[in-house]
Amino acid sequence: MAYRNFRKMLPWLVILLVFLVYKNFWSQPQPIAPPLRNQIDIIDNSKEDRKISNLQEIETEEDEFNILDDKAILDRISVMCNSGKKPVIGKEGILPNTIASQYQLKSVHAIMRHGDRTPLKASKLDVNSGKQSMFWKSRCHNADSKARKKVARYYNNVDERIQVQFLEGQTHTQTLHPLSHATTVCNYGQLTNAGVEQLLKLGAFFQDIYINHLKLVKSEHIHQQVNIRSTTVRRTQQSAAAFTYQLFSKFEFNRKIAITVGKDTWFRDSKDQPNVICGKMNQIWKESKNEKKIVHKLRRIDALISELMPIFNKSRIQMGTMSSIADDFITRMCHESELPCGPKSCMNKRQLAQVIHGLDLVAEIDHKPIAPLAIYPVLKRIQQNMDHVARNLTNPVKFALMAGHDSTISPLLYALNIHDGKWPRYAARVVFELWQSVQKKSEYYMRVLYDGKVVTSKLKFCASGTHSYTDQLCPYNSFKDYMDKNILIQKYGTDYQKICQE
């Protein structure tokens, strides 16, 4: 009897269960975060937001983003995104009026980060990930609007003037993509229209200074005196192409300018040494994780990620690394998209600011320990190229560009002692200029700029210089001695190859 009654009640129990699930989950609308710009006007005074976070509890030093106001946070975001709508500003090629006539520019080496891009992969956190996927698919085409006329012109003409080739001696599994868009949608990790615009503007800025004004390279010497490099991913190739296309847009030449693609993030590879492996660098990186200061920063990052877990209803493993979280969020804010949401709530602006600060910590944890060994080869190559100019060799490199990543720029800044503790922005650039004295032809001086600001006086080999303009120029011989004596890597030895083979 009891069994028969249960069978009669079973359909009603199923209906009741479905109703309860619908009421508590399906019928509730998904949380929608307002666009980032609108969130600046939202001040969350809830009790939950006033709680001291796990991150703050373990802090032993003042946290930058705990003291910034809303405008300062927005300014930081604006700097990171480096909008192509803003004019490029910088002191490249411009000496103070009091000394400008005393020197002549002889060569330029620029190392830069790629421009604005799509996320590296689909979001694993956002409940609205499908909506985000559709959003990013619209970022790399429809370049025919009035604001994107230059971008559209670039897409139509770049393959006629620029070509990509693999570094001689390297074996690559992937194929070379055309620089113009072969598809109508953005792939993950691809340069956006905004990124192309950034590099076109930067190329135009360099063209005005170095080509039009200072006449650094002539069109008949472009294939002998210009060297363009990029890493293997499409966004760096496209960044190098957009910059180079605009830099030499006024030149006429019979064959295309070549961008040489190499595998190494730090451009340690070359035609003479195509394959570079440095086991010592990996060892240093692993051992650094046990240092007390690094352990403390790792705990700060872990506490921050733990604070975000309830929002997205994810485990610590599901949240991923700080770099992957930041990649998801920062690419959104650069396009003023919605902040990511979990099942019941969305991130707020303060939490976003903490993520940015967490990314700054990642740079110090991952890039600072390896900086000397990662950057030594490319600095040595720059110094050797400068030496060829100083010795007046035939067709020396007068302009070199290396288009890489944030993980290229950040170690370089640490190696040069000019890192400001902040993650490099899109299209960040470090420029090395070689100047010759007009009166004393045998005297050469170098000048270094980061994002258009002169940082020469901060360089380790220039800080104690005796030249009267040490804030602008540093004797080239100081740089040469620094590299010849391997001072950058002397902590590990004097022979780079032997150090790496340990």
Protein Blocks (a to p, Z undefined) as FASTA:
>chain_A
ZZmmmmmmmmmmmmmmmmmmmmmmmmpccdddddfklmmmpccfbfklmpccfklmmpcb
dcfklmccfklmmmmmmmmnopakbccddfehiacfklmmmpccfbdcddddddddddfb
dcfkbmklmmmmmmmmmmmgoklbfklmmmmmmmmmmmmmbccdddehiacfbdcddfbd
fbfbdcehiacfklmmmmmmmmmmmmmmmmmmnomacfklmmmmgccdddfbfklmmmmm
mmmmmmmmmpccfbdcdddddfbfnlpacfklmbccdfklmmmmmmmmmpmklmmmmmmm
mmmmmmmmmmnopafklnopfklmmmmmmmmmmnopacdddfkbccdfklmmmmmmmmmm
mmmmmmmmmmmmmmmmmmmmmmmmmmmmmnopahiafbdcddddfklmmmmmmmnopagh
iacdehiacdddddddfklmmbccddddeehiacklmpmklmmpcbfklmlpccfklmmm
mmmnommmmmnojbfklmmmZZ
